[in-house]
Structures are given as structure tokens and as C-alpha cells.
Amino acid sequence: MFSSIGMPGLILILVIALVVFGPSKLPEIGKAFGSSLREFKNATKDIVSDESTSTKSDHSKK
């Protein structure tokens, strides 16, 4: 995912985020980003499992 950015680019992004948001806000932002990513991952799993369940039931009807 971050292979195209490279290590210097990633460090630059982190330094800019530290300057913009400050050291006290970064842990909160990281926690919010992590929970959002987890919810997105769970939602996509649910969608995929619903599609596979409906596809299986469609095949059994034929």
C-alpha cells in the first residue's frame, strides 16, 4: 500500500501531520482512523458474505 510513497515520503507526511495537528491530537486521530478502517473492513465482509449467500441460494433454486 505504501510502497509507492516510500519511506522518505511517509516520514514527511508524518512530520507535516505532527506540525498541523500537534502531538496531543495524533493518538486520537490514529485511533479514529483505525476504528473507521475496522468498521469499513467488517462492512465489506458482510457485503461479500451476503452476496455469496444470495448467489448460493440462486444456484440452488435452478
VOTI-684266 format. One line per 2 residues: number of its first residue (from 1); their letters; for each residue x, y, z of N, C-alpha, C. Coordinates in pm, whole numbers, plus 32768, in hexadecimal, padded with zeros to 4 digits. Layout:
NUM = a = X/Y/Z/X/Y/Z/X/Y/Z  ... .
This chain:
1 = mf = 8052/7F89/8000/8000/8000/8000/8056/807D/8000  80BD/807E/8055/8113/80F3/805F/8192/80E4/800C .
3 = ss = 819C/807E/7FB9/8216/8068/7F6D/8230/80D6/7F08  81C9/8113/7ED1/81DE/817E/7E70/8204/8202/7EB3 .
5 = ig = 81E3/8212/7F31/8205/828E/7F78/8298/828C/7FA1  82C7/821F/7FD6/8351/8214/8003/8360/8247/8092 .
7 = mp = 83CE/8222/80CE/83E7/8247/8159/83F8/82DE/816B  8444/8324/8117/8451/83B5/812C/83CC/83FF/811E .
9 = gl = 8379/83D5/80C1/82F5/8414/80B1/829C/83FB/8128  82A1/8382/815E/8251/8361/81D4/827E/83B3/824D .
11 = il = 82FF/83C1/825E/8333/8412/82CD/8309/84A4/82BD  830F/84D7/8243/82E6/8561/8229/8252/8575/824A .
13 = il = 81FD/8517/8224/816E/851F/8244/8158/851E/82DA  819F/84C9/8322/8191/84C3/83B4/81C0/8543/83F7 .
15 = vi = 822C/857F/83C6/825E/85FC/83FF/81FA/866D/83E6  81C3/8673/836F/815E/86DB/8350/80E3/86C8/83A8 .
17 = al = 80B7/864A/83BA/8044/8631/8411/8062/865A/84A0  80DB/8642/84CD/8101/8668/8555/80FE/8700/8565 .
19 = vv = 812D/8749/8502/812E/87DB/8508/809F/8812/8503  804C/87DA/84AA/7FC5/880E/8497/7F6B/87EF/850E .
21 = fg = 7F6C/8772/853C/7F0E/8749/85A5/7F47/8752/8631  7FC8/874F/863F/8006/8753/86C3/8013/86C8/86FE .
23 = ps = 806F/86B9/875C/8089/8633/8794/8017/85FC/87E9  7FC1/8650/881D/7F55/861D/8873/7EE1/85E5/8823 .
25 = kl = 7ECD/8613/87A8/7E5D/85E6/8756/7E7D/856A/8703  7EFC/8550/86E8/7F1F/84E0/8690/7EEF/8458/86C2 .
27 = pe = 7EFB/8437/8742/7EC6/83B5/876F/7E2E/83AA/875B  7DE6/8417/8771/7D55/8415/875D/7D33/8400/86CA .
29 = ig = 7D7D/8443/8673/7D66/8435/85E3/7D86/83A6/85B7  7DF2/836F/85E9/7E17/82E5/85C7/7DAF/8281/85F6 .
31 = ka = 7D7B/8296/866D/7D14/823C/86A3/7C95/8246/8650  7C6C/82BE/862C/7BF4/82D1/85DA/7C07/8293/8550 .
33 = fg = 7C7D/82A4/8515/7C99/826A/8492/7C95/81D1/8499  7CCF/8199/8501/7CD0/8107/8512/7C44/80CE/8523 .
35 = ss = 7BF2/8110/8573/7B6A/80DD/8587/7B17/80ED/8508  7B2D/8159/84BE/7AE6/816A/843F/7B0F/80FF/83DB .
37 = lr = 7B8F/80E1/83D5/7BC0/807A/837B/7B88/7FF1/83A1  7B80/7FD4/8421/7B49/7F55/8451/7AB5/7F49/842E .
39 = ef = 7A68/7FB4/8440/79DA/7FB2/841C/79C8/7F9E/8386  7A1B/7FE0/8336/7A14/7FCF/82A5/7A32/7F40/827D .
41 = kn = 7A97/7F05/82BC/7ABD/7E7B/829E/7A4C/7E1B/82C3  7A0E/7E30/8336/799F/7DDA/835F/7927/7DEB/8303 .
43 = at = 790C/7E64/82D7/789B/7E7C/827D/78B2/7E38/81F6  792E/7E3E/81C3/7948/7DFC/8144/7940/7D65/8152 .
45 = kd = 7969/7D2F/81C4/795B/7C9E/81DB/78C8/7C77/81DA  7874/7CC8/821B/77E5/7CAC/821E/77A8/7CB0/8192 .
47 = iv = 77D0/7D11/8143/779B/7D1D/80BA/77C4/7CA4/8067  7842/7C7D/8072/7874/7C0B/8024/782F/7B8B/8051 .
49 = sd = 781D/7B7A/80D3/77DC/7B00/8103/7748/7AFF/80DB  7706/7B72/80DA/767B/7B79/80AE/766F/7B56/801A .
51 = es = 76CE/7B87/7FCA/76CB/7B69/7F3B/76E4/7AD6/7F21  7741/7A9B/7F6A/775E/7A0E/7F55/76EB/79B7/7F84 .
53 = ts = 76A5/79E1/7FEE/7631/7997/801E/75BF/79A0/7FBA  75A8/7A16/7F83/753C/7A25/7F21/755E/79DD/7EA0 .
55 = tk = 75DD/79D8/7E7A/7605/7991/7E01/75F2/78FB/7E14  7612/78C8/7E8A/75FF/7839/7EA5/756B/7815/7EA4 .
57 = sd = 7517/786B/7EDB/7489/784E/7EDE/744C/7859/7E52  7483/78B1/7DFD/7455/78BC/7D74/7475/783E/7D25 .
59 = hs = 74EB/7805/7D3D/7513/778C/7CF6/74C2/7713/7D25  749A/7712/7DA2/744D/76A1/7DD4/73BD/76A3/7DA1 .
61 = kk = 738B/771B/7D7A/7304/7727/7D46/72F8/76F2/7CB8  7368/76F2/7C6E/7365/76C9/7BE1/7361/7635/7BCF .
